Amino acid sequence: MNATETKGFNGSERCPRDTRITQLVFPAAYTLVFLAGILLNTMALWVFIHIPSSSTFIVYLKNTLVADLIMTLMLPFKILSDSRLGPWQLRAFVCRFSSVIFYETMYVGIILLGLIAFDRFLKIIRPFGKYFVQKPAFAKTVSTLVWLLLFLISLPNMILSNKEATPSSVKKCASLKGPLGLKWHQGVNYISQFIFWTVFALMLLFYVVIAKKVYESYRKSKSKDSKNNKKLEGKVFIVVAVFFLCFAPFHFARVPYTHSQTNSKTDCRLQNQLFIAKETTLFLAATNICMDPLIYIFLCKKFTRLLRMRGRKTAASTQDNHSSQTDNLTLS
């Protein structure tokens, strides 16, 4: 059985950890997510290039796509590092840079999902209202501030991982941090939790009101056109579904896991169970790069229209090529 031994937080006890799941199962699963993420987000990038940023909704979706693409590009480093297929120096790179960027873009995506939910909330509650928060300039400014804030929070995590990297020290990323780096890392964990739970609470509030509004609309009218309109309104719940499925499990698991890593009295078996729980829920969070395209398809009519047009062009091109090859064979 593949296993590594790690010292407890107080440095005295040794805790064997089964690495078969983290070295074999998760890298294989992440590889599938990476391939799907590259395909879906490259396709989405092509579509969004042809859509002008004429609304707050489109601006938020485009920023979400950028965050997803960066997260996707960070996955190969994690896959090679976790599977031990790369050199130990790669693990140092993951600890200092790629994992920090991965988490940074993940929280950018979380905030953007909250902004998308807020935008849909205003669209349903006040469909004809034009507040300043519904102008593209506002969305661009907020998105820029979100990126800048998360960058400034994440940068010290890169700079303060400044201890010398060795084959043994890179096994645990915290070993590359000094006292200040560990304190900053702990502070970032609290900030990350605050970001998630704030968005979590606001999203619950938005969708309780949206659900009430949709239900009232169903009761008032039952015509065919009305049903179609309410069906469109109901699609906004795809945002909250993606949010809870991808990010909620990770943040429920992260609190006890972080506590187990900083408490020397935590049972070794419980440490390992919480580690597996954290890695499993982190994988769910990574699948967000494949789930966000569902938001584009269900909620963005321009995206769906361009996607269909591209599909028709591809089908027509394939048919023309097939006809040309058939004609050549016939002439031969």
Secondary structure, DSSP 8 states (H G I E B T S, - for coil): --EEEEE-TTSS-EEEEE-HIIIIIHHHHHHHHHHHHHHHHHHHHHHHHTS---SHHHHHHHHHHHHHHHHHHHHHHHHHHHTT-S-HHHHHHIIIIIHHHHHHHHHHHHHHHHHHHHHHHHHHHSTT---GGGSHHHHHHHHHHHHHHHHHHHHHHHHT--S---TTGGGSGGGG--HHHHHHHHHHHHHHHHHHHHHHHHHHHHHHHHHHHHHHHHHH---HHHHHHHHHHHTTHHHHHHHHHHHHHHHHHHHHHHHHHH-TTS-HHHHHHHHHHHHHHHHHHHTHHHHHHHHHHHH-HHHHHHHHHHHHHHHHHHHHHHHHHHHHHHH-
